[in-house]
Amino acid sequence: MGRAQAPERVAAAVALGVGVGLSPFIGFHFILAIVLAFAFRLNKLDTVLGSFAGNPWTLPPVFALGYRLGRTVLGYAPARVPPLRWQRILHNDFWISFRGPGFGPRLTSFLVGTTLIAVAAGLGTYLLARGLLKLYHRRHPRVAARAARRRERAGLSAPHEIEVRPDDRVH
């Protein structure tokens, strides 16, 4: 059986995964999630599961919104970035279409905007997951006590231990 972790650690692992999953680094989400989980000594499974927030249904709207957000944050006016020539992109000159004066601002807008959304989504996920896990531990004090005992046996410190008092129980 795995080591029991404090709600803050579990929430941090899931939130890191969500942030990575929505980041602009397409194709590297899984690898990046594992590497960061090792670096921050978080649960690898929780982090990878959180990274599945970035999937074929969520990434297109996140990336479109991120591009717009990046343009707004960076102050790129539509006149400064020439419009994409969709006819060339969809037919034969895909890579040629991204060369020129518009490529840098487009890429920068995309990277900045999607990174901001990924950070905000990760922070929101952390706060939500931590709150839900603490609520669960308050409503199920035996689970919280068992997890605390496992952490103690494993030699893990629990700086943010939830204190469960008899009057806190919800029936």
VMD Tcl script that builds the backbone (N, CA, C; Angstrom):
set m [mol new atoms 513]
animate dup $m
set s [atomselect $m all]
$s set {name element resname resid chain x y z} {
  {N N MET 1 A 0.837 -1.169 0.000}
  {CA C MET 1 A 0.000 0.000 0.000}
  {C C MET 1 A 0.884 1.235 0.000}
  {N N GLY 2 A 0.466 2.288 -0.690}
  {CA C GLY 2 A 1.275 3.497 -0.812}
  {C C GLY 2 A 1.299 4.311 0.467}
  {N N ARG 3 A 2.201 5.266 0.487}
  {CA C ARG 3 A 2.311 6.146 1.641}
  {C C ARG 3 A 1.146 7.121 1.652}
  {N N ALA 4 A 0.619 7.385 2.811}
  {CA C ALA 4 A -0.454 8.366 2.952}
  {C C ALA 4 A 0.171 9.753 2.950}
  {N N GLN 5 A -0.468 10.654 2.258}
  {CA C GLN 5 A 0.072 12.003 2.164}
  {C C GLN 5 A -0.933 13.000 2.700}
  {N N ALA 6 A -0.410 14.121 3.171}
  {CA C ALA 6 A -1.259 15.187 3.672}
  {C C ALA 6 A -2.084 15.751 2.516}
  {N N PRO 7 A -3.263 16.287 2.818}
  {CA C PRO 7 A -4.103 16.847 1.761}
  {C C PRO 7 A -3.389 17.903 0.916}
  {N N GLU 8 A -2.518 18.669 1.534}
  {CA C GLU 8 A -1.786 19.706 0.790}
  {C C GLU 8 A -0.869 19.099 -0.268}
  {N N ARG 9 A -0.239 17.979 0.068}
  {CA C ARG 9 A 0.667 17.325 -0.882}
  {C C ARG 9 A -0.098 16.694 -2.040}
  {N N VAL 10 A -1.212 16.067 -1.735}
  {CA C VAL 10 A -2.033 15.462 -2.788}
  {C C VAL 10 A -2.577 16.557 -3.695}
  {N N ALA 11 A -3.084 17.627 -3.094}
  {CA C ALA 11 A -3.616 18.739 -3.881}
  {C C ALA 11 A -2.518 19.375 -4.739}
  {N N ALA 12 A -1.318 19.494 -4.197}
  {CA C ALA 12 A -0.210 20.068 -4.961}
  {C C ALA 12 A 0.154 19.191 -6.152}
  {N N ALA 13 A 0.134 17.883 -5.954}
  {CA C ALA 13 A 0.468 16.969 -7.049}
  {C C ALA 13 A -0.564 17.056 -8.165}
  {N N VAL 14 A -1.830 17.040 -7.806}
  {CA C VAL 14 A -2.885 17.124 -8.821}
  {C C VAL 14 A -2.833 18.481 -9.527}
  {N N ALA 15 A -2.656 19.539 -8.756}
  {CA C ALA 15 A -2.605 20.889 -9.336}
  {C C ALA 15 A -1.418 21.055 -10.278}
  {N N LEU 16 A -0.280 20.501 -9.905}
  {CA C LEU 16 A 0.882 20.549 -10.790}
  {C C LEU 16 A 0.572 19.838 -12.097}
  {N N GLY 17 A -0.074 18.697 -11.998}
  {CA C GLY 17 A -0.458 17.959 -13.204}
  {C C GLY 17 A -1.411 18.747 -14.082}
  {N N VAL 18 A -2.397 19.393 -13.486}
  {CA C VAL 18 A -3.347 20.205 -14.266}
  {C C VAL 18 A -2.618 21.353 -14.950}
  {N N GLY 19 A -1.748 22.025 -14.211}
  {CA C GLY 19 A -0.988 23.127 -14.804}
  {C C GLY 19 A -0.126 22.671 -15.968}
  {N N VAL 20 A 0.531 21.549 -15.798}
  {CA C VAL 20 A 1.368 21.004 -16.875}
  {C C VAL 20 A 0.499 20.558 -18.053}
  {N N GLY 21 A -0.637 19.929 -17.761}
  {CA C GLY 21 A -1.522 19.431 -18.808}
  {C C GLY 21 A -2.106 20.536 -19.675}
  {N N LEU 22 A -2.261 21.721 -19.120}
  {CA C LEU 22 A -2.801 22.843 -19.880}
  {C C LEU 22 A -1.715 23.780 -20.398}
  {N N SER 23 A -0.467 23.423 -20.162}
  {CA C SER 23 A 0.649 24.261 -20.608}
  {C C SER 23 A 0.817 24.161 -22.124}
  {N N PRO 24 A 1.565 25.085 -22.700}
  {CA C PRO 24 A 1.734 25.078 -24.157}
  {C C PRO 24 A 2.718 24.036 -24.682}
  {N N PHE 25 A 3.248 23.194 -23.832}
  {CA C PHE 25 A 4.280 22.247 -24.245}
  {C C PHE 25 A 3.672 20.934 -24.730}
  {N N ILE 26 A 2.960 21.017 -25.831}
  {CA C ILE 26 A 2.247 19.865 -26.390}
  {C C ILE 26 A 3.244 18.744 -26.698}
  {N N GLY 27 A 2.879 17.541 -26.320}
  {CA C GLY 27 A 3.718 16.388 -26.576}
  {C C GLY 27 A 4.680 16.075 -25.446}
  {N N PHE 28 A 4.828 17.007 -24.513}
  {CA C PHE 28 A 5.744 16.810 -23.397}
  {C C PHE 28 A 5.030 16.816 -22.050}
  {N N HIS 29 A 3.701 16.858 -22.061}
  {CA C HIS 29 A 2.949 16.972 -20.811}
  {C C HIS 29 A 3.252 15.821 -19.859}
  {N N PHE 30 A 3.207 14.602 -20.353}
  {CA C PHE 30 A 3.428 13.434 -19.499}
  {C C PHE 30 A 4.846 13.445 -18.930}
  {N N ILE 31 A 5.820 13.659 -19.784}
  {CA C ILE 31 A 7.227 13.665 -19.353}
  {C C ILE 31 A 7.482 14.798 -18.370}
  {N N LEU 32 A 6.969 15.979 -18.695}
  {CA C LEU 32 A 7.155 17.137 -17.828}
  {C C LEU 32 A 6.494 16.908 -16.466}
  {N N ALA 33 A 5.314 16.289 -16.461}
  {CA C ALA 33 A 4.622 16.006 -15.198}
  {C C ALA 33 A 5.456 15.069 -14.327}
  {N N ILE 34 A 6.013 14.028 -14.915}
  {CA C ILE 34 A 6.835 13.076 -14.153}
  {C C ILE 34 A 8.099 13.753 -13.623}
  {N N VAL 35 A 8.774 14.505 -14.469}
  {CA C VAL 35 A 10.018 15.171 -14.061}
  {C C VAL 35 A 9.752 16.150 -12.913}
  {N N LEU 36 A 8.704 16.960 -13.040}
  {CA C LEU 36 A 8.392 17.919 -11.979}
  {C C LEU 36 A 7.930 17.220 -10.700}
  {N N ALA 37 A 7.223 16.110 -10.830}
  {CA C ALA 37 A 6.817 15.358 -9.641}
  {C C ALA 37 A 8.043 14.825 -8.900}
  {N N PHE 38 A 9.036 14.341 -9.646}
  {CA C PHE 38 A 10.285 13.909 -9.005}
  {C C PHE 38 A 10.992 15.090 -8.364}
  {N N ALA 39 A 11.054 16.217 -9.069}
  {CA C ALA 39 A 11.767 17.394 -8.560}
  {C C ALA 39 A 11.146 17.922 -7.274}
  {N N PHE 40 A 9.827 17.926 -7.199}
  {CA C PHE 40 A 9.143 18.454 -6.019}
  {C C PHE 40 A 8.758 17.365 -5.018}
  {N N ARG 41 A 9.166 16.121 -5.315}
  {CA C ARG 41 A 8.898 14.978 -4.458}
  {C C ARG 41 A 7.405 14.830 -4.171}
  {N N LEU 42 A 6.631 14.881 -5.247}
  {CA C LEU 42 A 5.183 14.708 -5.165}
  {C C LEU 42 A 4.813 13.346 -5.719}
  {N N ASN 43 A 3.598 12.932 -5.459}
  {CA C ASN 43 A 3.110 11.658 -5.950}
  {C C ASN 43 A 3.033 11.686 -7.470}
  {N N LYS 44 A 3.731 10.776 -8.116}
  {CA C LYS 44 A 3.812 10.754 -9.582}
  {C C LYS 44 A 2.466 10.426 -10.218}
  {N N LEU 45 A 1.739 9.472 -9.632}
  {CA C LEU 45 A 0.448 9.082 -10.188}
  {C C LEU 45 A -0.551 10.241 -10.122}
  {N N ASP 46 A -0.606 10.925 -8.984}
  {CA C ASP 46 A -1.513 12.068 -8.857}
  {C C ASP 46 A -1.166 13.160 -9.874}
  {N N THR 47 A 0.116 13.382 -10.082}
  {CA C THR 47 A 0.543 14.413 -11.027}
  {C C THR 47 A 0.185 14.031 -12.453}
  {N N VAL 48 A 0.431 12.794 -12.824}
  {CA C VAL 48 A 0.100 12.344 -14.181}
  {C C VAL 48 A -1.411 12.373 -14.395}
  {N N LEU 49 A -2.178 11.931 -13.412}
  {CA C LEU 49 A -3.631 11.980 -13.547}
  {C C LEU 49 A -4.115 13.419 -13.715}
  {N N GLY 50 A -3.523 14.354 -12.995}
  {CA C GLY 50 A -3.884 15.763 -13.159}
  {C C GLY 50 A -3.542 16.288 -14.540}
  {N N SER 51 A -2.476 15.760 -15.136}
  {CA C SER 51 A -2.064 16.243 -16.462}
  {C C SER 51 A -3.059 15.862 -17.553}
  {N N PHE 52 A -3.931 14.893 -17.258}
  {CA C PHE 52 A -4.948 14.524 -18.245}
  {C C PHE 52 A -6.024 15.599 -18.397}
  {N N ALA 53 A -5.931 16.675 -17.628}
  {CA C ALA 53 A -6.831 17.815 -17.839}
  {C C ALA 53 A -6.591 18.405 -19.226}
  {N N GLY 54 A -5.370 18.256 -19.716}
  {CA C GLY 54 A -5.049 18.687 -21.080}
  {C C GLY 54 A -5.321 17.544 -22.026}
  {N N ASN 55 A -6.433 17.601 -22.714}
  {CA C ASN 55 A -6.835 16.523 -23.609}
  {C C ASN 55 A -7.433 17.118 -24.883}
  {N N PRO 56 A -7.799 16.317 -25.857}
  {CA C PRO 56 A -8.303 16.862 -27.121}
  {C C PRO 56 A -9.563 17.719 -26.999}
  {N N TRP 57 A -10.293 17.597 -25.901}
  {CA C TRP 57 A -11.496 18.410 -25.739}
  {C C TRP 57 A -11.203 19.727 -25.038}
  {N N THR 58 A -10.205 19.757 -24.167}
  {CA C THR 58 A -9.938 20.980 -23.406}
  {C C THR 58 A -8.862 21.864 -24.032}
  {N N LEU 59 A -7.889 21.266 -24.706}
  {CA C LEU 59 A -6.784 22.082 -25.214}
  {C C LEU 59 A -7.169 23.088 -26.295}
  {N N PRO 60 A -8.008 22.753 -27.280}
  {CA C PRO 60 A -8.333 23.774 -28.286}
  {C C PRO 60 A -8.928 25.059 -27.699}
  {N N PRO 61 A -9.940 24.992 -26.816}
  {CA C PRO 61 A -10.429 26.260 -26.268}
  {C C PRO 61 A -9.416 26.953 -25.362}
  {N N VAL 62 A -8.628 26.171 -24.611}
  {CA C VAL 62 A -7.611 26.779 -23.744}
  {C C VAL 62 A -6.558 27.485 -24.594}
  {N N PHE 63 A -6.131 26.848 -25.671}
  {CA C PHE 63 A -5.111 27.460 -26.520}
  {C C PHE 63 A -5.640 28.686 -27.247}
  {N N ALA 64 A -6.878 28.641 -27.700}
  {CA C ALA 64 A -7.458 29.809 -28.370}
  {C C ALA 64 A -7.595 30.972 -27.387}
  {N N LEU 65 A -8.102 30.680 -26.200}
  {CA C LEU 65 A -8.224 31.719 -25.181}
  {C C LEU 65 A -6.849 32.220 -24.751}
  {N N GLY 66 A -5.902 31.310 -24.635}
  {CA C GLY 66 A -4.541 31.689 -24.262}
  {C C GLY 66 A -3.899 32.612 -25.279}
  {N N TYR 67 A -4.119 32.337 -26.552}
  {CA C TYR 67 A -3.570 33.198 -27.605}
  {C C TYR 67 A -4.151 34.603 -27.482}
  {N N ARG 68 A -5.462 34.686 -27.309}
  {CA C ARG 68 A -6.116 36.006 -27.161}
  {C C ARG 68 A -5.627 36.712 -25.898}
  {N N LEU 69 A -5.527 35.970 -24.807}
  {CA C LEU 69 A -5.054 36.557 -23.551}
  {C C LEU 69 A -3.626 37.066 -23.708}
  {N N GLY 70 A -2.783 36.275 -24.352}
  {CA C GLY 70 A -1.399 36.691 -24.573}
  {C C GLY 70 A -1.310 37.959 -25.405}
  {N N ARG 71 A -2.117 38.061 -26.449}
  {CA C ARG 71 A -2.127 39.282 -27.268}
  {C C ARG 71 A -2.556 40.479 -26.448}
  {N N THR 72 A -3.556 40.278 -25.578}
  {CA C THR 72 A -4.038 41.378 -24.743}
  {C C THR 72 A -2.983 41.789 -23.725}
  {N N VAL 73 A -2.402 40.811 -23.045}
  {CA C VAL 73 A -1.393 41.100 -22.021}
  {C C VAL 73 A -0.184 41.795 -22.632}
  {N N LEU 74 A 0.250 41.325 -23.786}
  {CA C LEU 74 A 1.429 41.902 -24.430}
  {C C LEU 74 A 1.120 43.176 -25.206}
  {N N GLY 75 A -0.159 43.472 -25.376}
  {CA C GLY 75 A -0.551 44.704 -26.046}
  {C C GLY 75 A -0.362 44.684 -27.552}
  {N N TYR 76 A -0.442 43.514 -28.160}
  {CA C TYR 76 A -0.307 43.433 -29.611}
  {C C TYR 76 A -1.610 43.862 -30.272}
  {N N ALA 77 A -1.545 44.913 -31.028}
  {CA C ALA 77 A -2.709 45.384 -31.773}
  {C C ALA 77 A -2.879 44.502 -33.010}
  {N N PRO 78 A -4.120 44.302 -33.475}
  {CA C PRO 78 A -4.340 43.487 -34.676}
  {C C PRO 78 A -3.566 44.001 -35.892}
  {N N ALA 79 A -3.347 45.301 -35.988}
  {CA C ALA 79 A -2.619 45.849 -37.136}
  {C C ALA 79 A -1.143 45.458 -37.111}
  {N N ARG 80 A -0.599 45.236 -35.917}
  {CA C ARG 80 A 0.820 44.886 -35.796}
  {C C ARG 80 A 1.101 43.455 -36.251}
  {N N VAL 81 A 0.130 42.585 -36.076}
  {CA C VAL 81 A 0.292 41.183 -36.459}
  {C C VAL 81 A -0.579 40.937 -37.686}
  {N N PRO 82 A 0.038 40.708 -38.831}
  {CA C PRO 82 A -0.765 40.486 -40.037}
  {C C PRO 82 A -1.621 39.233 -39.905}
  {N N PRO 83 A -2.777 39.222 -40.557}
  {CA C PRO 83 A -3.657 38.048 -40.447}
  {C C PRO 83 A -3.028 36.817 -41.090}
  {N N LEU 84 A -3.409 35.662 -40.583}
  {CA C LEU 84 A -2.932 34.411 -41.169}
  {C C LEU 84 A -3.599 34.210 -42.527}
  {N N ARG 85 A -2.840 33.654 -43.434}
  {CA C ARG 85 A -3.382 33.350 -44.761}
  {C C ARG 85 A -3.858 31.896 -44.733}
  {N N TRP 86 A -5.117 31.718 -44.372}
  {CA C TRP 86 A -5.663 30.385 -44.167}
  {C C TRP 86 A -5.600 29.524 -45.423}
  {N N GLN 87 A -5.755 30.137 -46.581}
  {CA C GLN 87 A -5.713 29.377 -47.836}
  {C C GLN 87 A -4.355 28.675 -47.970}
  {N N ARG 88 A -3.271 29.387 -47.673}
  {CA C ARG 88 A -1.931 28.799 -47.766}
  {C C ARG 88 A -1.711 27.751 -46.680}
  {N N ILE 89 A -2.205 28.022 -45.473}
  {CA C ILE 89 A -1.990 27.096 -44.362}
  {C C ILE 89 A -2.700 25.775 -44.615}
  {N N LEU 90 A -3.935 25.846 -45.072}
  {CA C LEU 90 A -4.737 24.636 -45.230}
  {C C LEU 90 A -4.382 23.816 -46.465}
  {N N HIS 91 A -3.642 24.383 -47.384}
  {CA C HIS 91 A -3.378 23.643 -48.615}
  {C C HIS 91 A -1.953 23.128 -48.719}
  {N N ASN 92 A -0.977 24.006 -48.913}
  {CA C ASN 92 A 0.339 23.439 -49.182}
  {C C ASN 92 A 1.508 24.144 -48.505}
  {N N ASP 93 A 1.342 25.346 -48.067}
  {CA C ASP 93 A 2.474 26.096 -47.535}
  {C C ASP 93 A 2.351 26.308 -46.029}
  {N N PHE 94 A 2.116 25.245 -45.300}
  {CA C PHE 94 A 1.879 25.368 -43.862}
  {C C PHE 94 A 3.032 26.084 -43.160}
  {N N TRP 95 A 4.249 25.618 -43.329}
  {CA C TRP 95 A 5.394 26.196 -42.611}
  {C C TRP 95 A 5.775 27.561 -43.142}
  {N N ILE 96 A 5.605 27.768 -44.429}
  {CA C ILE 96 A 5.927 29.076 -45.001}
  {C C ILE 96 A 5.015 30.150 -44.409}
  {N N SER 97 A 3.791 29.792 -44.092}
  {CA C SER 97 A 2.821 30.758 -43.577}
  {C C SER 97 A 3.225 31.342 -42.234}
  {N N PHE 98 A 4.056 30.633 -41.487}
  {CA C PHE 98 A 4.423 31.111 -40.165}
  {C C PHE 98 A 5.743 31.878 -40.148}
  {N N ARG 99 A 6.389 31.990 -41.284}
  {CA C ARG 99 A 7.593 32.810 -41.351}
  {C C ARG 99 A 7.202 34.261 -41.528}
  {N N GLY 100 A 8.109 35.136 -41.210}
  {CA C GLY 100 A 7.847 36.541 -41.438}
  {C C GLY 100 A 7.560 37.294 -40.155}
  {N N PRO 101 A 7.085 38.532 -40.301}
  {CA C PRO 101 A 6.944 39.407 -39.132}
  {C C PRO 101 A 5.848 38.980 -38.150}
  {N N GLY 102 A 4.917 38.165 -38.557}
  {CA C GLY 102 A 3.828 37.781 -37.667}
  {C C GLY 102 A 4.114 36.588 -36.789}
  {N N PHE 103 A 5.152 35.816 -37.095}
  {CA C PHE 103 A 5.388 34.587 -36.350}
  {C C PHE 103 A 5.793 34.851 -34.895}
  {N N GLY 104 A 6.730 35.740 -34.675}
  {CA C GLY 104 A 7.211 36.029 -33.314}
  {C C GLY 104 A 6.102 36.486 -32.382}
  {N N PRO 105 A 5.323 37.498 -32.787}
  {CA C PRO 105 A 4.228 37.934 -31.909}
  {C C PRO 105 A 3.175 36.846 -31.679}
  {N N ARG 106 A 2.904 36.036 -32.699}
  {CA C ARG 106 A 1.918 34.959 -32.521}
  {C C ARG 106 A 2.427 33.923 -31.521}
  {N N LEU 107 A 3.660 33.495 -31.702}
  {CA C LEU 107 A 4.225 32.490 -30.802}
  {C C LEU 107 A 4.321 33.030 -29.378}
  {N N THR 108 A 4.788 34.250 -29.229}
  {CA C THR 108 A 4.915 34.855 -27.905}
  {C C THR 108 A 3.553 34.993 -27.243}
  {N N SER 109 A 2.561 35.431 -28.010}
  {CA C SER 109 A 1.201 35.563 -27.475}
  {C C SER 109 A 0.684 34.217 -26.992}
  {N N PHE 110 A 0.889 33.193 -27.797}
  {CA C PHE 110 A 0.439 31.851 -27.449}
  {C C PHE 110 A 1.130 31.358 -26.180}
  {N N LEU 111 A 2.446 31.480 -26.109}
  {CA C LEU 111 A 3.195 30.981 -24.953}
  {C C LEU 111 A 2.832 31.721 -23.675}
  {N N VAL 112 A 2.753 33.040 -23.745}
  {CA C VAL 112 A 2.444 33.835 -22.553}
  {C C VAL 112 A 1.016 33.569 -22.084}
  {N N GLY 113 A 0.063 33.605 -23.000}
  {CA C GLY 113 A -1.336 33.427 -22.624}
  {C C GLY 113 A -1.645 32.051 -22.074}
  {N N THR 114 A -1.161 31.009 -22.746}
  {CA C THR 114 A -1.453 29.659 -22.263}
  {C C THR 114 A -0.718 29.362 -20.955}
  {N N THR 115 A 0.449 29.933 -20.771}
  {CA C THR 115 A 1.159 29.751 -19.506}
  {C C THR 115 A 0.392 30.415 -18.372}
  {N N LEU 116 A -0.136 31.605 -18.609}
  {CA C LEU 116 A -0.941 32.274 -17.581}
  {C C LEU 116 A -2.184 31.456 -17.233}
  {N N ILE 117 A -2.845 30.910 -18.239}
  {CA C ILE 117 A -4.032 30.080 -17.987}
  {C C ILE 117 A -3.643 28.816 -17.233}
  {N N ALA 118 A -2.527 28.189 -17.598}
  {CA C ALA 118 A -2.084 26.964 -16.922}
  {C C ALA 118 A -1.776 27.234 -15.452}
  {N N VAL 119 A -1.118 28.352 -15.165}
  {CA C VAL 119 A -0.795 28.703 -13.778}
  {C C VAL 119 A -2.075 28.974 -12.995}
  {N N ALA 120 A -2.998 29.722 -13.595}
  {CA C ALA 120 A -4.263 30.016 -12.914}
  {C C ALA 120 A -5.076 28.737 -12.675}
  {N N ALA 121 A -5.111 27.846 -13.662}
  {CA C ALA 121 A -5.843 26.583 -13.505}
  {C C ALA 121 A -5.194 25.711 -12.428}
  {N N GLY 122 A -3.866 25.685 -12.392}
  {CA C GLY 122 A -3.170 24.917 -11.361}
  {C C GLY 122 A -3.437 25.469 -9.968}
  {N N LEU 123 A -3.399 26.774 -9.827}
  {CA C LEU 123 A -3.669 27.395 -8.526}
  {C C LEU 123 A -5.111 27.134 -8.095}
  {N N GLY 124 A -6.040 27.297 -9.014}
  {CA C GLY 124 A -7.443 27.022 -8.693}
  {C C GLY 124 A -7.661 25.570 -8.319}
  {N N THR 125 A -7.005 24.673 -9.033}
  {CA C THR 125 A -7.121 23.243 -8.732}
  {C C THR 125 A -6.560 22.941 -7.345}
  {N N TYR 126 A -5.433 23.558 -7.003}
  {CA C TYR 126 A -4.842 23.338 -5.688}
  {C C TYR 126 A -5.816 23.759 -4.585}
  {N N LEU 127 A -6.353 24.951 -4.714}
  {CA C LEU 127 A -7.259 25.452 -3.680}
  {C C LEU 127 A -8.514 24.585 -3.562}
  {N N LEU 128 A -9.080 24.197 -4.690}
  {CA C LEU 128 A -10.276 23.359 -4.690}
  {C C LEU 128 A -9.982 21.962 -4.129}
  {N N ALA 129 A -8.916 21.330 -4.606}
  {CA C ALA 129 A -8.587 19.972 -4.154}
  {C C ALA 129 A -8.226 19.957 -2.673}
  {N N ARG 130 A -7.466 20.935 -2.226}
  {CA C ARG 130 A -7.096 20.997 -0.815}
  {C C ARG 130 A -8.344 21.164 0.055}
  {N N GLY 131 A -9.234 22.047 -0.354}
  {CA C GLY 131 A -10.472 22.245 0.401}
  {C C GLY 131 A -11.321 20.998 0.454}
  {N N LEU 132 A -11.466 20.315 -0.685}
  {CA C LEU 132 A -12.268 19.094 -0.718}
  {C C LEU 132 A -11.638 17.980 0.111}
  {N N LEU 133 A -10.315 17.854 0.039}
  {CA C LEU 133 A -9.647 16.806 0.820}
  {C C LEU 133 A -9.730 17.083 2.322}
  {N N LYS 134 A -9.581 18.343 2.711}
  {CA C LYS 134 A -9.715 18.678 4.128}
  {C C LYS 134 A -11.144 18.430 4.614}
  {N N LEU 135 A -12.107 18.785 3.780}
  {CA C LEU 135 A -13.496 18.528 4.125}
  {C C LEU 135 A -13.736 17.022 4.286}
  {N N TYR 136 A -13.197 16.233 3.372}
  {CA C TYR 136 A -13.333 14.786 3.447}
  {C C TYR 136 A -12.719 14.258 4.743}
  {N N HIS 137 A -11.552 14.754 5.099}
  {CA C HIS 137 A -10.889 14.293 6.322}
  {C C HIS 137 A -11.660 14.721 7.560}
  {N N ARG 138 A -12.296 15.895 7.516}
  {CA C ARG 138 A -13.109 16.314 8.653}
  {C C ARG 138 A -14.345 15.430 8.804}
  {N N ARG 139 A -14.927 15.066 7.681}
  {CA C ARG 139 A -16.146 14.242 7.730}
  {C C ARG 139 A -15.845 12.772 7.991}
  {N N HIS 140 A -14.629 12.371 7.742}
  {CA C HIS 140 A -14.219 10.982 7.961}
  {C C HIS 140 A -12.952 10.971 8.809}
  {N N PRO 141 A -13.095 11.225 10.099}
  {CA C PRO 141 A -11.913 11.360 10.968}
  {C C PRO 141 A -11.087 10.083 11.061}
  {N N ARG 142 A -11.691 8.931 10.890}
  {CA C ARG 142 A -10.915 7.688 10.949}
  {C C ARG 142 A -9.939 7.609 9.785}
  {N N VAL 143 A -10.375 8.065 8.620}
  {CA C VAL 143 A -9.492 8.076 7.455}
  {C C VAL 143 A -8.324 9.026 7.708}
  {N N ALA 144 A -8.621 10.202 8.250}
  {CA C ALA 144 A -7.573 11.185 8.539}
  {C C ALA 144 A -6.589 10.646 9.576}
  {N N ALA 145 A -7.110 9.985 10.600}
  {CA C ALA 145 A -6.231 9.436 11.640}
  {C C ALA 145 A -5.356 8.322 11.072}
  {N N ARG 146 A -5.936 7.458 10.247}
  {CA C ARG 146 A -5.160 6.376 9.628}
  {C C ARG 146 A -4.061 6.949 8.736}
  {N N ALA 147 A -4.386 7.982 7.966}
  {CA C ALA 147 A -3.386 8.607 7.096}
  {C C ALA 147 A -2.279 9.251 7.920}
  {N N ALA 148 A -2.637 9.877 9.041}
  {CA C ALA 148 A -1.625 10.492 9.909}
  {C C ALA 148 A -0.697 9.426 10.494}
  {N N ARG 149 A -1.274 8.288 10.885}
  {CA C ARG 149 A -0.436 7.209 11.425}
  {C C ARG 149 A 0.527 6.686 10.361}
  {N N ARG 150 A 0.046 6.539 9.135}
  {CA C ARG 150 A 0.922 6.073 8.047}
  {C C ARG 150 A 2.058 7.057 7.795}
  {N N ARG 151 A 1.736 8.335 7.832}
  {CA C ARG 151 A 2.787 9.343 7.630}
  {C C ARG 151 A 3.820 9.268 8.738}
  {N N GLU 152 A 3.361 9.086 9.976}
  {CA C GLU 152 A 4.288 8.989 11.103}
  {C C GLU 152 A 5.178 7.759 10.972}
  {N N ARG 153 A 4.582 6.624 10.596}
  {CA C ARG 153 A 5.362 5.400 10.423}
  {C C ARG 153 A 6.381 5.539 9.303}
  {N N ALA 154 A 6.025 6.271 8.274}
  {CA C ALA 154 A 6.926 6.451 7.140}
  {C C ALA 154 A 7.982 7.518 7.426}
  {N N GLY 155 A 7.858 8.179 8.576}
  {CA C GLY 155 A 8.838 9.200 8.926}
  {C C GLY 155 A 8.580 10.526 8.240}
  {N N LEU 156 A 7.387 10.699 7.745}
  {CA C LEU 156 A 7.053 11.959 7.089}
  {C C LEU 156 A 6.515 12.926 8.122}
  {N N SER 157 A 6.940 14.154 8.006}
  {CA C SER 157 A 6.387 15.155 8.907}
  {C C SER 157 A 5.072 15.634 8.328}
  {N N ALA 158 A 4.180 15.973 9.189}
  {CA C ALA 158 A 2.870 16.472 8.760}
  {C C ALA 158 A 2.664 17.854 9.358}
  {N N PRO 159 A 3.272 18.895 8.747}
  {CA C PRO 159 A 3.201 20.215 9.347}
  {C C PRO 159 A 1.795 20.804 9.358}
  {N N HIS 160 A 0.959 20.395 8.437}
  {CA C HIS 160 A -0.380 20.971 8.339}
  {C C HIS 160 A -1.425 19.923 8.680}
  {N N GLU 161 A -1.170 19.223 9.755}
  {CA C GLU 161 A -2.076 18.148 10.151}
  {C C GLU 161 A -3.435 18.726 10.515}
  {N N ILE 162 A -4.454 18.024 10.131}
  {CA C ILE 162 A -5.811 18.454 10.435}
  {C C ILE 162 A -6.151 17.960 11.827}
  {N N GLU 163 A -6.553 18.867 12.652}
  {CA C GLU 163 A -6.953 18.481 13.992}
  {C C GLU 163 A -8.431 18.119 13.945}
  {N N VAL 164 A -8.737 16.908 14.335}
  {CA C VAL 164 A -10.119 16.445 14.312}
  {C C VAL 164 A -10.614 16.377 15.743}
  {N N ARG 165 A -11.600 17.190 16.024}
  {CA C ARG 165 A -12.206 17.187 17.355}
  {C C ARG 165 A -13.571 16.503 17.256}
  {N N PRO 166 A -14.026 15.894 18.327}
  {CA C PRO 166 A -15.325 15.187 18.274}
  {C C PRO 166 A -16.473 16.083 17.833}
  {N N ASP 167 A -16.431 17.373 18.189}
  {CA C ASP 167 A -17.542 18.254 17.828}
  {C C ASP 167 A -17.495 18.690 16.353}
  {N N ASP 168 A -16.416 18.359 15.625}
  {CA C ASP 168 A -16.293 18.708 14.207}
  {C C ASP 168 A -16.935 17.682 13.294}
  {N N ARG 169 A -17.280 16.538 13.843}
  {CA C ARG 169 A -17.822 15.481 13.006}
  {C C ARG 169 A -19.177 15.870 12.432}
  {N N VAL 170 A -19.370 15.463 11.192}
  {CA C VAL 170 A -20.656 15.681 10.535}
  {C C VAL 170 A -21.300 14.316 10.398}
  {N N HIS 171 A -22.512 14.200 10.849}
  {CA C HIS 171 A -23.190 12.895 10.829}
  {C C HIS 171 A -24.135 12.811 9.691}
}
mol reanalyze $m
mol bondsrecalc $m
mol representation Tube
mol addrep $m
